[in-house]
C-alpha cells in the first residue's frame, strides 16, 4: 500500500512499557501514511498520551470485554467492519488482537501481524525471542515500512512546578505489577539507597501509582528526606521530571521506559523473572542490573551504578 489516503487502523493495548516502546513504530506508520486517517485502538490509560503524540487522527478505546459479554464483542465487530479500514497494523499481536482479524468481512483489509491468513504475517519463528523494538521494526519492514527510529518523546511534557525541588534530585521508581512481586527490589533496599543519596545532597523523589502507596510510604519512613509523589504524576509529568533529574533508579516497570527514552541516566533492576534482552527500556544512558532474586541485589551495587553521576 502506498502512502496515500484511506483508513488505517493500529492496534496497541499496552502495558505502559510496551506502549512507549511502540512510539517509534507509531511515528513510522504516521510518516508512511501521511495523508491517511489513522485510528488507534488502545485502552483507556493510554488514550490521552496517544492523542497528545499527534500520530493518530482518532483514538478508540477497547474495553477488552470478557468472552461472555456478547453485546460488547458485537459492538466492536460492527465498529471495525463499518470503518472501511484498508490496512491494519496489529502491534499488540496477542491472541485477542489477532482474533479481531476474523471480525472483518471478506475481502478483509491488509493486515500486518500474526493472525492466521493475514496478508503481511510476521512469520519469523524467533519473533518471541526478539526485543520488542526489533520485533516491531521487522514486522513493519515486512509490511513495507522501513527506517523505524527510536522513540521521540519530545512532545511529552507536564507541569512540575509543584513537584520538582530546587535541589538536585534523583528519581526512584520502586513499584511494578502487583501480581509480579518478584520483579520488585525490596522497599528496605530503596530506603537505604535513598538515605545514601540524601547524604550526598540529592532529594530522592519517589514516583508511583496510588496502588503503590504502601511501598512508597515504607521507603519514605526509612528516609524522611525523600519526597513522596505517589499518585501525583501523570505520564507527561514523569517525562518532565526525567528531563531535570540527575539520574533514576527503578524496577522493570513502565515509567522507566519514559525516563530512559528521554535520556535520563537510568539504572533498571531486573530479577530472573524477566529478560532484559526482550523488554529492557531503550535510551542512550541505560544501565541494567540483574540478579536471579532482587532481594540479593546489594545496595552498594546499585549505588555504584551511579558513581559517575552522584557526588560523595
Phi, psi and omega in degrees: 000139181281182180270024179285199183283203181111185182247124182240139176243134172242133179247120174206108184274322186140192009279190190303312181301312179297323180296316180291325177292344179270359182296323176298309174301321177303313182296321180293321178294318178298317181293324181288325181247056190296335181255003181274162169266119184252127179251134174255129172259112185220197178244163189307320183298339186251004184300309185291319178298317178298320180295317182291336182295331181082005182274347188231148177269333178219146175240122174250136179261128180262121179284350184048059187299151175293160184300329183282348182274076185298321182299319180293319178296317180294323178297317178293320178302314180296318182297316180294317182294323187277351185280342179074033180293134177262339177210145179233132172251106178269097179270355175279320179045046175259175176298320180295308184293326177294327179296335180296337178304324182284349178288338184275140177284158174289141354284133181287156178292159170303141188222124174257116182169214182235011179295136181299129178088001183287163188286328184230071184286140170270091191261013178299118183294347180258015186299325182286351177258010181258148172299148183309316182295314180295322180295315180290326178297317179291321178301315181289327177298321177298328180272005176096011179248109179255168173074034176293124183266170174293160182300134174250108182253027181298336181278345185272117186206169179194168182276116180241021183299331179261005186244318186277131177284163176286331179283160175303145183221158177231135182275136174238126183238088189268004184269203182148184183303129182297330181272005179232061183299338180291349179268006183250130170291139185303146179300324180297327178289318175299321179297318178294317178297317180301320179295320177296320180293320179296320178297331180275001175099013180251146173270117175284122177258121181265118181249142177178162177284165182303327181293345181260018185302319183296320181294312182294324179294322178296318179295318180296325177293325178285332179225086181300341180286345178288154177251120184269112179253028182305126177072009186251002184235131171266182184299321180294320179291325174299317178298315181296319177295322179298323181296330183260355185281147174288329181189177177212146175228131181198166177285177175286084184214160190310310183303333179294335177290322176295311184299315181293318183297336181272005174091001177294141177293104190244123172260118185249131187258126182239139169263182177286357182281350178215159186248111180298338178294341181257328192227006184299143174301146177260138177176164184283348185222048181262132173240137182248133173236128182226138172224149177306320175237124182294338176297338180270359179279117184287145176300323180299325179291321178290318178299322180294332178293346180255011187305319183276002184244309186271126178280159175088000000 
